[in-house]
Amino acid sequence: MSSLKCYFVSRTLVRQLLNVLKPINIHLKKVFSVVVLSSLLSACGFHLRGDYLLSDELQTLYVSSSDVHGELTRLVKQHLSRNQVRVLKHKSAQAPELRIISDKLDRRTLSVFQNGQVAEYELIYAVHYQLRFGSEKGDQNEELQDFRFELNRDYQDDPNFALAKSRELSLLLSEMRQSAADKILRDMARIQR
């Protein structure tokens, strides 16, 4: 009789132990799944947006622009600092230079209302910049790489909601400048010398 009682007690204890361990197993499975997925993502080269791996040569950089206090120049410097690039305050002969030559906004009419007012614009944000690599060991030749690109967005205008539309336009321009700064860093990340 005692062996039968012992069997039922041990069976009950095992069930209770499994019930206690069941939530822990689910938690461990979740943790294990997260670890496996994150290691797979990092193994395939995935990285968070805005995080760029620049070459060692571009880890110290001088940024110049025709509009020193312009929004694009500020955003590019901010993105570089976020990616642990040392931005020099003064030009150095050995350090590469990122020169933002121009950034301009144009707009083209896409459609008009019946009364002749513009209903929709295409905003065209054109950026021209150069990347100059300093001369090495007294060499007078400087390597220059020239880049140009355009970003396009559609903007619907409505004169009945002028205040709201002006706010929308300012947000759209800010987003275009942010995209331009991202594009500049993506281009720099592709440079291999």
N, CA, C and O of each residue as an XYZ file, in Angstrom:
772
protein
N       0.799     -1.179      0.000
C       0.000      0.000      0.000
C       0.858      1.266      0.000
O       0.529      2.256     -0.654
N       1.926      1.217      0.720
C       2.762      2.407      0.818
C       3.418      2.739     -0.523
O       3.603      3.915     -0.834
N       3.770      1.739     -1.315
C       4.357      2.007     -2.626
C       3.347      2.671     -3.557
O       3.712      3.532     -4.358
N       2.076      2.274     -3.454
C       1.031      2.895     -4.261
C       0.829      4.342     -3.840
O       0.649      5.220     -4.684
N       0.857      4.587     -2.545
C       0.716      5.942     -2.035
C       1.912      6.795     -2.467
O       1.756      7.950     -2.862
N       3.060      6.225     -2.389
C       4.288      6.924     -2.817
C       4.215      7.272     -4.306
O       4.646      8.357     -4.697
N       3.693      6.397     -5.127
C       3.541      6.623     -6.558
C       2.625      7.810     -6.814
O       2.945      8.676     -7.628
N       1.479      7.858     -6.120
C       0.529      8.951     -6.321
C       1.090     10.288     -5.829
O       0.850     11.328     -6.441
N       1.827     10.256     -4.735
C       2.445     11.479     -4.214
C       3.508     11.986     -5.188
O       3.550     13.178     -5.491
N       4.362     11.095     -5.676
C       5.393     11.517     -6.625
C       4.779     11.999     -7.936
O       5.267     12.953     -8.542
N       3.716     11.342     -8.367
C       3.036     11.770     -9.600
C       2.445     13.165     -9.419
O       2.520     13.999    -10.321
N       1.867     13.410     -8.269
C       1.295     14.727     -7.975
C       2.404     15.781     -7.907
O       2.234     16.887     -8.421
N       3.517     15.456     -7.289
C       4.641     16.393     -7.206
C       5.214     16.703     -8.592
O       5.557     17.847     -8.889
N       5.311     15.685     -9.422
C       5.815     15.895    -10.787
C       4.867     16.806    -11.558
O       5.321     17.698    -12.274
N       3.573     16.599    -11.425
C       2.596     17.467    -12.105
C       2.719     18.906    -11.623
O       2.709     19.840    -12.425
N       2.837     19.081    -10.302
C       2.977     20.428     -9.763
C       4.275     21.078    -10.254
O       4.287     22.264    -10.584
N       5.334     20.326    -10.301
C       6.609     20.847    -10.779
C       6.527     21.237    -12.255
O       7.051     22.275    -12.661
N       5.860     20.391    -13.059
C       5.682     20.722    -14.478
C       4.826     21.957    -14.655
O       5.094     22.773    -15.537
N       3.799     22.112    -13.833
C       2.955     23.308    -13.904
C       3.753     24.560    -13.544
O       3.552     25.623    -14.131
N       4.657     24.423    -12.575
C       5.504     25.560    -12.207
C       6.500     25.864    -13.324
O       6.760     27.033    -13.608
N       7.052     24.853    -13.954
C       8.061     25.047    -14.987
C       7.473     25.423    -16.344
O       8.178     25.967    -17.195
N       6.206     25.141    -16.551
C       5.591     25.419    -17.856
C       5.691     26.896    -18.242
O       6.113     27.178    -19.364
N       5.323     27.876    -17.369
C       5.489     29.282    -17.753
C       6.949     29.668    -17.954
O       7.267     30.497    -18.807
N       7.831     29.068    -17.171
C       9.252     29.370    -17.329
C       9.734     28.869    -18.682
O      10.517     29.549    -19.347
N       9.290     27.713    -19.094
C       9.672     27.192    -20.404
C       9.196     28.116    -21.514
O       9.927     28.360    -22.475
N       7.986     28.628    -21.393
C       7.468     29.556    -22.411
C       8.332     30.814    -22.437
O       8.686     31.314    -23.505
N       8.663     31.314    -21.261
C       9.521     32.496    -21.189
C      10.897     32.206    -21.783
O      11.434     33.018    -22.538
N      11.463     31.060    -21.447
C      12.763     30.696    -22.010
C      12.700     30.537    -23.515
O      13.636     30.907    -24.224
N      11.594     29.984    -24.008
C      11.423     29.842    -25.458
C      11.382     31.212    -26.123
O      11.969     31.398    -27.189
N      10.697     32.172    -25.506
C      10.625     33.520    -26.075
C      12.011     34.175    -26.095
O      12.411     34.780    -27.090
N      12.721     34.046    -24.999
C      14.067     34.625    -24.923
C      14.979     33.973    -25.957
O      15.723     34.656    -26.661
N      14.917     32.675    -26.040
C      15.726     31.947    -27.016
C      15.374     32.377    -28.438
O      16.263     32.557    -29.271
N      14.069     32.545    -28.721
C      13.642     32.981    -30.060
C      14.176     34.362    -30.387
O      14.636     34.600    -31.504
N      14.121     35.276    -29.429
C      14.630     36.631    -29.655
C      16.137     36.604    -29.916
O      16.627     37.296    -30.809
N      16.862     35.814    -29.146
C      18.314     35.719    -29.323
C      18.650     35.140    -30.691
O      19.547     35.640    -31.371
N      17.944     34.096    -31.101
C      18.205     33.477    -32.402
C      17.872     34.442    -33.531
O      18.658     34.580    -34.468
N      16.706     35.125    -33.463
C      16.332     36.066    -34.526
C      17.306     37.235    -34.611
O      17.692     37.636    -35.709
N      17.707     37.785    -33.470
C      18.646     38.913    -33.520
C      20.008     38.485    -34.057
O      20.653     39.250    -34.773
N      20.451     37.286    -33.725
C      21.732     36.834    -34.276
C      21.629     36.567    -35.770
O      22.588     36.799    -36.506
N      20.480     36.083    -36.228
C      20.299     35.883    -37.669
C      20.286     37.211    -38.411
O      20.882     37.333    -39.481
N      19.597     38.221    -37.837
C      19.555     39.526    -38.479
C      20.935     40.167    -38.532
O      21.311     40.740    -39.555
N      21.679     40.080    -37.465
C      23.014     40.684    -37.476
C      23.962     39.906    -38.385
O      24.878     40.490    -38.965
N      23.757     38.604    -38.516
C      24.619     37.795    -39.383
C      24.411     38.127    -40.853
O      25.338     37.999    -41.654
N      23.203     38.552    -41.217
C      22.938     38.857    -42.626
C      23.297     40.297    -42.968
O      23.114     40.716    -44.111
N      23.807     41.070    -42.000
C      24.246     42.436    -42.288
C      23.210     43.491    -41.982
O      23.419     44.655    -42.323
N      22.103     43.140    -41.356
C      21.068     44.108    -41.022
C      21.579     45.062    -39.957
O      22.244     44.644    -39.010
N      21.271     46.345    -40.111
C      21.546     47.318    -39.065
C      20.444     48.358    -39.071
O      19.736     48.518    -40.065
N      20.302     49.060    -37.969
C      19.231     50.026    -37.835
C      19.415     51.169    -38.817
O      20.537     51.525    -39.177
N      18.306     51.732    -39.240
C      18.343     52.835    -40.186
C      19.057     54.027    -39.554
O      18.846     54.344    -38.383
N      19.898     54.677    -40.344
C      20.637     55.821    -39.850
C      21.975     55.458    -39.244
O      22.726     56.345    -38.837
N      22.286     54.200    -39.174
C      23.551     53.733    -38.620
C      24.406     53.249    -39.790
O      24.135     52.199    -40.372
N      25.443     54.023    -40.131
C      26.248     53.714    -41.302
C      27.674     53.382    -40.889
O      28.222     53.972    -39.958
N      28.254     52.443    -41.590
C      29.631     52.057    -41.329
C      30.510     52.751    -42.371
O      30.588     52.319    -43.521
N      31.161     53.818    -41.955
C      32.032     54.576    -42.851
C      33.444     54.017    -42.763
O      33.839     53.464    -41.736
N      34.196     54.164    -43.838
C      35.567     53.656    -43.861
C      36.416     54.403    -42.830
O      36.061     55.496    -42.390
N      37.520     53.805    -42.461
C      38.408     54.394    -41.449
C      38.897     55.774    -41.873
O      39.074     56.664    -41.041
N      39.109     55.938    -43.158
C      39.598     57.216    -43.671
C      38.604     58.348    -43.448
O      38.995     59.510    -43.338
N      37.297     58.006    -43.379
C      36.252     59.015    -43.211
C      35.816     59.175    -41.753
O      34.777     59.779    -41.488
N      36.585     58.649    -40.814
C      36.227     58.774    -39.400
C      36.556     60.158    -38.841
O      36.057     60.536    -37.781
N      37.388     60.905    -39.546
C      37.668     62.307    -39.230
C      37.432     63.092    -40.505
O      37.968     62.747    -41.558
N      36.631     64.146    -40.418
C      36.147     64.803    -41.627
C      35.928     66.285    -41.357
O      35.531     66.676    -40.260
N      36.193     67.101    -42.368
C      35.857     68.521    -42.311
C      34.656     68.756    -43.211
O      34.653     68.332    -44.366
N      33.635     69.427    -42.692
C      32.418     69.702    -43.463
C      32.370     71.192    -43.755
O      32.444     72.019    -42.847
N      32.242     71.527    -45.052
C      32.116     72.928    -45.444
C      30.907     73.077    -46.354
O      30.426     72.114    -46.953
N      30.435     74.308    -46.437
C      29.243     74.559    -47.234
C      29.180     76.025    -47.609
O      29.744     76.882    -46.929
N      28.488     76.300    -48.697
C      28.275     77.699    -49.068
C      27.298     78.345    -48.086
O      27.340     79.558    -47.879
N      26.420     77.544    -47.480
C      25.495     78.011    -46.450
C      25.870     77.310    -45.142
O      25.316     76.263    -44.806
N      26.815     77.900    -44.412
C      27.392     77.268    -43.224
C      26.327     76.947    -42.168
O      26.421     75.930    -41.481
N      25.340     77.791    -42.044
C      24.308     77.598    -41.024
C      23.021     77.023    -41.614
O      21.960     77.100    -40.994
N      23.118     76.453    -42.801
C      21.935     75.891    -43.457
C      21.450     74.618    -42.780
O      22.194     73.948    -42.064
N      20.184     74.304    -43.024
C      19.553     73.134    -42.414
C      20.225     71.831    -42.854
O      20.451     70.950    -42.025
N      20.546     71.696    -44.141
C      21.177     70.472    -44.635
C      22.564     70.283    -44.011
O      22.916     69.173    -43.613
N      23.335     71.340    -43.925
C      24.668     71.264    -43.317
C      24.564     70.830    -41.857
O      25.340     69.990    -41.401
N      23.609     71.398    -41.126
C      23.405     71.033    -39.724
C      23.015     69.566    -39.594
O      23.526     68.867    -38.719
N      22.117     69.091    -40.455
C      21.674     67.696    -40.399
C      22.797     66.725    -40.740
O      22.927     65.676    -40.109
N      23.609     67.072    -41.738
C      24.728     66.193    -42.115
C      25.720     66.089    -40.961
O      26.177     64.991    -40.641
N      26.061     67.212    -40.332
C      26.980     67.187    -39.187
C      26.389     66.364    -38.041
O      27.099     65.613    -37.372
N      25.105     66.512    -37.830
C      24.426     65.753    -36.779
C      24.478     64.249    -37.058
O      24.744     63.457    -36.155
N      24.223     63.861    -38.309
C      24.274     62.446    -38.692
C      25.694     61.893    -38.560
O      25.883     60.760    -38.118
N      26.683     62.688    -38.940
C      28.069     62.248    -38.824
C      28.446     62.031    -37.359
O      29.070     61.025    -37.019
N      28.074     62.955    -36.509
C      28.377     62.818    -35.078
C      27.683     61.603    -34.484
O      28.257     60.900    -33.652
N      26.455     61.356    -34.906
C      25.717     60.194    -34.413
C      26.392     58.887    -34.822
O      26.231     57.868    -34.150
N      27.141     58.912    -35.912
C      27.859     57.730    -36.394
C      29.325     57.733    -35.965
O      30.164     57.100    -36.607
N      29.630     58.441    -34.889
C      30.959     58.497    -34.282
C      32.049     59.006    -35.230
O      33.199     58.573    -35.153
N      31.679     59.922    -36.119
C      32.664     60.562    -36.993
C      33.077     61.876    -36.334
O      32.232     62.654    -35.892
N      34.373     62.109    -36.276
C      34.889     63.348    -35.696
C      34.835     64.442    -36.753
O      35.524     64.366    -37.770
N      34.017     65.456    -36.510
C      33.862     66.573    -37.447
C      34.798     67.694    -37.008
O      34.665     68.241    -35.913
N      35.747     68.025    -37.883
C      36.739     69.057    -37.577
C      36.147     70.454    -37.713
O      35.291     70.700    -38.563
N      36.613     71.360    -36.866
C      36.152     72.747    -36.937
C      36.948     73.555    -37.966
O      36.460     74.549    -38.504
N      38.185     73.109    -38.231
C      39.053     73.810    -39.187
C      39.576     72.813    -40.206
O      39.780     71.637    -39.903
N      39.787     73.302    -41.408
C      40.260     72.448    -42.497
C      41.687     71.966    -42.239
O      42.543     72.711    -41.765
N      41.912     70.690    -42.570
C      43.235     70.093    -42.438
C      43.632     69.518    -43.794
O      42.786     69.015    -44.533
N      44.913     69.594    -44.115
C      45.377     69.105    -45.421
C      45.241     67.588    -45.541
O      45.034     67.073    -46.640
N      45.353     66.875    -44.433
C      45.298     65.414    -44.480
C      43.867     64.872    -44.379
O      43.583     63.787    -44.886
N      42.980     65.606    -43.741
C      41.622     65.105    -43.506
C      40.746     65.307    -44.741
O      40.868     66.321    -45.428
N      39.881     64.365    -45.020
C      38.941     64.535    -46.135
C      37.971     65.691    -45.851
O      37.714     66.040    -44.699
N      37.449     66.264    -46.923
C      36.504     67.376    -46.792
C      35.217     67.026    -47.523
O      35.234     66.623    -48.686
N      34.111     67.186    -46.829
C      32.787     67.073    -47.443
C      32.308     68.490    -47.689
O      32.046     69.244    -46.753
N      32.196     68.844    -48.970
C      31.777     70.203    -49.331
C      30.398     70.155    -49.958
O      30.212     69.591    -51.036
N      29.433     70.752    -49.273
C      28.076     70.859    -49.817
C      28.051     72.111    -50.679
O      28.055     73.234    -50.174
N      28.026     71.898    -51.982
C      28.136     73.014    -52.909
C      26.805     73.740    -53.038
O      26.754     74.969    -52.985
N      25.738     72.983    -53.206
C      24.424     73.637    -53.309
C      23.315     72.672    -52.918
O      23.417     71.458    -53.091
N      22.272     73.254    -52.394
C      21.024     72.531    -52.193
C      19.918     73.533    -52.492
O      19.817     74.582    -51.855
N      19.101     73.191    -53.462
C      18.064     74.140    -53.858
C      16.747     73.421    -54.089
O      16.702     72.242    -54.441
N      15.688     74.169    -53.880
C      14.345     73.642    -54.028
C      13.675     74.309    -55.221
O      13.613     75.535    -55.309
N      13.183     73.497    -56.123
C      12.388     73.982    -57.244
C      11.017     73.337    -57.162
O      10.836     72.323    -56.487
N      10.069     73.921    -57.841
C       8.762     73.278    -57.920
C       8.211     73.407    -59.322
O       8.428     74.392    -60.027
N       7.493     72.374    -59.690
C       6.917     72.312    -61.031
C       5.411     72.076    -60.872
O       4.986     71.279    -60.036
N       4.620     72.768    -61.674
C       3.168     72.623    -61.598
C       2.744     71.305    -62.220
O       3.120     70.982    -63.347
N       1.958     70.553    -61.469
C       1.444     69.284    -61.976
C      -0.005     69.397    -62.432
O      -0.389     68.805    -63.441
N      -0.814     70.161    -61.688
C      -2.224     70.325    -62.071
C      -2.744     71.659    -61.549
O      -2.193     72.237    -60.611
N      -3.819     72.135    -62.178
C      -4.440     73.407    -61.787
C      -5.933     73.210    -61.572
O      -6.550     72.299    -62.125
N      -6.507     74.113    -60.731
C      -7.949     74.120    -60.540
C      -8.613     74.744    -61.769
O      -7.931     75.274    -62.646
N      -9.942     74.677    -61.828
C     -10.671     75.262    -62.968
C     -10.485     76.762    -63.060
O     -10.531     77.331    -64.151
N     -10.272     77.414    -61.906
C     -10.094     78.873    -61.911
C      -8.659     79.287    -62.241
O      -8.357     80.480    -62.255
N      -7.772     78.330    -62.506
C      -6.407     78.626    -62.916
C      -5.387     78.596    -61.796
O      -4.189     78.716    -62.053
N      -5.838     78.437    -60.550
C      -4.889     78.348    -59.443
C      -4.229     76.976    -59.436
O      -4.826     75.982    -59.848
N      -2.999     76.941    -58.965
C      -2.250     75.681    -58.931
C      -2.845     74.756    -57.866
O      -3.025     75.151    -56.714
N      -3.142     73.532    -58.266
C      -3.711     72.546    -57.342
C      -2.644     71.618    -56.789
O      -2.725     71.189    -55.637
N      -1.625     71.300    -57.618
C      -0.624     70.324    -57.193
C       0.738     70.692    -57.774
O       0.866     71.038    -58.948
N       1.749     70.606    -56.911
C       3.127     70.867    -57.295
C       3.951     69.591    -57.165
O       3.611     68.682    -56.408
N       5.041     69.549    -57.924
C       6.083     68.569    -57.679
C       7.257     69.352    -57.115
O       7.787     70.245    -57.776
N       7.663     69.022    -55.900
C       8.810     69.665    -55.265
C      10.063     68.895    -55.652
O      10.103     67.669    -55.544
N      11.072     69.603    -56.097
C      12.329     68.988    -56.538
C      13.447     69.589    -55.698
O      13.760     70.775    -55.808
N      14.043     68.748    -54.859
C      15.138     69.184    -53.993
C      16.433     68.627    -54.574
O      16.675     67.422    -54.517
N      17.261     69.501    -55.129
C      18.504     69.099    -55.792
C      19.688     69.408    -54.878
O      19.797     70.499    -54.318
N      20.577     68.411    -54.742
C      21.758     68.561    -53.882
C      23.004     68.227    -54.704
O      23.036     67.242    -55.442
N      24.023     69.067    -54.557
C      25.314     68.862    -55.206
C      26.372     68.972    -54.119
O      26.445     69.977    -53.412
N      27.190     67.937    -53.990
C      28.260     67.974    -53.001
C      29.477     67.232    -53.535
O      29.389     66.437    -54.471
N      30.616     67.516    -52.909
C      31.873     66.881    -53.290
C      32.550     66.309    -52.060
O      32.394     66.811    -50.947
N      33.285     65.272    -52.284
C      34.099     64.673    -51.233
C      35.545     64.745    -51.712
O      35.911     64.125    -52.710
N      36.352     65.500    -50.997
C      37.758     65.672    -51.360
C      38.622     64.938    -50.357
O      38.480     65.105    -49.146
N      39.511     64.131    -50.880
C      40.450     63.411    -50.028
C      41.768     64.149    -50.049
O      42.268     64.498    -51.118
N      42.343     64.392    -48.875
C      43.580     65.145    -48.741
C      44.755     64.440    -49.386
O      44.726     63.235    -49.635
N      45.777     65.212    -49.647
C      46.995     64.661    -50.240
C      47.771     63.897    -49.178
O      47.737     64.238    -47.995
N      48.464     62.864    -49.617
C      49.227     62.032    -48.693
C      50.718     62.273    -48.886
O      51.224     62.199    -50.005
N      51.412     62.558    -47.806
C      52.875     62.663    -47.765
C      53.457     63.589    -48.841
O      54.325     63.201    -49.622
N      52.953     64.810    -48.852
C      53.518     65.804    -49.750
C      53.027     65.732    -51.181
O      53.427     66.557    -52.003
N      52.176     64.774    -51.505
C      51.639     64.663    -52.859
C      50.689     65.837    -53.097
O      49.839     66.126    -52.255
N      50.826     66.496    -54.210
C      50.012     67.674    -54.494
C      48.637     67.327    -55.066
O      47.738     68.167    -55.077
N      48.477     66.108    -55.531
C      47.201     65.734    -56.145
C      46.161     65.416    -55.071
O      46.421     64.694    -54.108
N      44.988     65.980    -55.276
C      43.867     65.772    -54.376
C      42.814     64.973    -55.117
O      42.469     65.313    -56.249
N      42.298     63.922    -54.509
C      41.239     63.150    -55.162
C      39.896     63.814    -54.869
O      39.584     64.138    -53.723
N      39.113     64.008    -55.921
C      37.816     64.681    -55.794
C      36.724     63.773    -56.346
O      36.833     63.273    -57.466
N      35.684     63.565    -55.570
C      34.523     62.801    -56.033
C      33.311     63.726    -55.983
O      33.030     64.359    -54.966
N      32.605     63.787    -57.105
C      31.483     64.702    -57.262
C      30.170     63.912    -57.220
O      30.050     62.862    -57.852
N      29.191     64.424    -56.472
C      27.899     63.751    -56.340
C      26.766     64.743    -56.560
O      26.837     65.892    -56.124
N      25.724     64.286    -57.239
C      24.497     65.066    -57.435
C      23.309     64.118    -57.329
O      23.366     62.976    -57.785
N      22.241     64.606    -56.727
C      21.010     63.823    -56.706
C      19.821     64.749    -56.503
O      19.964     65.897    -56.082
N      18.649     64.218    -56.813
C      17.396     64.949    -56.642
C      16.414     64.095    -55.863
O      16.360     62.876    -56.023
N      15.640     64.757    -55.019
C      14.532     64.118    -54.321
C      13.251     64.786    -54.788
O      13.185     66.012    -54.876
N      12.241     63.995    -55.086
C      10.975     64.526    -55.598
C       9.831     64.163    -54.669
O       9.765     63.043    -54.162
N       8.932     65.110    -54.447
C       7.718     64.873    -53.671
C       6.579     65.648    -54.320
O       6.783     66.721    -54.888
N       5.393     65.093    -54.226
C       4.191     65.784    -54.702
C       3.550     66.515    -53.531
O       3.528     66.022    -52.403
N       3.033     67.697    -53.824
C       2.416     68.531    -52.796
C       1.124     69.105    -53.363
O       1.130     69.788    -54.387
N       0.022     68.820    -52.688
C      -1.275     69.340    -53.130
C      -1.569     70.623    -52.378
O      -1.569     70.652    -51.147
N      -1.816     71.670    -53.121
C      -2.089     72.977    -52.534
C      -3.588     73.225    -52.533
O      -4.297     72.807    -53.449
N      -4.064     73.908    -51.501
C      -5.480     74.277    -51.427
C      -5.558     75.654    -50.790
O      -5.289     75.796    -49.598
N      -5.927     76.684    -51.574
C      -5.955     78.045    -51.033
C      -6.975     78.222    -49.907
O      -6.872     79.182    -49.144
N      -7.944     77.333    -49.784
C      -8.934     77.431    -48.712
C      -8.352     77.053    -47.347
O      -8.904     77.427    -46.312
N      -7.251     76.321    -47.343
C      -6.600     75.898    -46.105
C      -5.135     76.331    -46.121
O      -4.234     75.513    -45.941
N      -4.912     77.621    -46.337
C      -3.557     78.144    -46.534
C      -2.646     77.897    -45.337
O      -1.490     77.516    -45.519
N      -3.137     78.103    -44.122
C      -2.291     77.930    -42.945
C      -1.879     76.471    -42.758
O      -0.714     76.180    -42.488
N      -2.829     75.568    -42.899
C      -2.522     74.139    -42.752
C      -1.582     73.668    -43.852
O      -0.669     72.882    -43.599
N      -1.802     74.143    -45.063
C      -0.954     73.730    -46.185
C       0.460     74.285    -46.070
O       1.415     73.631    -46.489
N       0.609     75.484    -45.507
C       1.965     76.018    -45.322
C       2.710     75.193    -44.274
O       3.914     74.971    -44.403
N       2.000     74.738    -43.234
C       2.623     73.866    -42.230
C       3.009     72.521    -42.855
O       4.082     71.984    -42.580
N       2.124     71.988    -43.695
C       2.420     70.723    -44.375
C       3.638     70.864    -45.281
O       4.481     69.969    -45.337
N       3.731     71.985    -45.988
C       4.878     72.225    -46.867
C       6.176     72.302    -46.068
O       7.197     71.755    -46.485
N       6.139     72.981    -44.918
C       7.350     73.076    -44.106
C       7.768     71.709    -43.561
O       8.962     71.419    -43.498
N       6.811     70.863    -43.167
C       7.133     69.503    -42.720
C       7.698     68.666    -43.863
O       8.623     67.878    -43.665
N       7.144     68.839    -45.051
C       7.609     68.100    -46.223
C       9.045     68.494    -46.583
O       9.857     67.634    -46.923
N       9.358     69.788    -46.508
C      10.718     70.256    -46.798
C      11.709     69.740    -45.757
O      12.831     69.360    -46.094
N      11.294     69.728    -44.508
C      12.143     69.197    -43.449
C      12.428     67.709    -43.673
O      13.558     67.255    -43.490
N      11.407     66.960    -44.066
C      11.575     65.529    -44.344
C      12.484     65.307    -45.547
O      13.258     64.350    -45.563
N      12.402     66.179    -46.561
C      13.269     66.056    -47.733
C      14.729     66.326    -47.367
O      15.629     65.646    -47.859
N      14.963     67.312    -46.508
C      16.339     67.597    -46.066
C      16.892     66.434    -45.245
O      18.063     66.077    -45.371
N      16.043     65.850    -44.406
C      16.452     64.685    -43.612
C      16.830     63.530    -44.541
O      17.841     62.864    -44.320
N      16.027     63.290    -45.572
C      16.317     62.234    -46.546
C      17.605     62.519    -47.300
O      18.369     61.601    -47.602
N      17.851     63.801    -47.609
C      19.078     64.181    -48.316
C      20.301     63.913    -47.441
O      21.309     63.407    -47.935
N      20.230     64.242    -46.158
C      21.346     63.976    -45.250
C      21.593     62.473    -45.140
O      22.743     62.035    -45.114
N      20.521     61.682    -45.073
C      20.663     60.217    -45.045
C      21.328     59.712    -46.315
O      22.187     58.832    -46.260
N      20.936     60.266    -47.462
C      21.492     59.839    -48.748
C      22.984     60.158    -48.824
O      23.767     59.359    -49.339
N      23.370     61.310    -48.318
C      24.790     61.683    -48.331
C      25.602     60.672    -47.523
O      26.668     60.241    -47.963
N      25.109     60.296    -46.353
C      25.837     59.318    -45.540
C      25.819     57.929    -46.171
O      26.804     57.197    -46.065
N      24.731     57.553    -46.818
C      24.704     56.261    -47.524
C      25.727     56.237    -48.640
O      26.414     55.235    -48.833
N      25.836     57.346    -49.387
C      26.838     57.439    -50.455
C      28.255     57.340    -49.881
O      29.117     56.670    -50.448
N      28.482     58.009    -48.758
C      29.808     57.970    -48.128
C      30.124     56.562    -47.617
O      31.282     56.144    -47.645
N      29.120     55.834    -47.154
C      29.354     54.473    -46.643
C      29.748     53.526    -47.767
O      30.392     52.508    -47.514
N      29.373     53.842    -49.004
C      29.728     52.972    -50.142
C      31.127     53.235    -50.654
O      31.650     52.439    -51.435
N      31.753     54.328    -50.238
C      33.080     54.675    -50.750
C      34.119     53.761    -50.143
O      34.247     53.664    -48.922
N      34.852     53.097    -51.000
C      35.975     52.234    -50.595
C      37.184     52.660    -51.412
O      37.144     52.620    -52.641
N      38.237     53.061    -50.759
C      39.463     53.474    -51.456
C      40.579     52.546    -51.131
O      41.694     52.726    -51.621
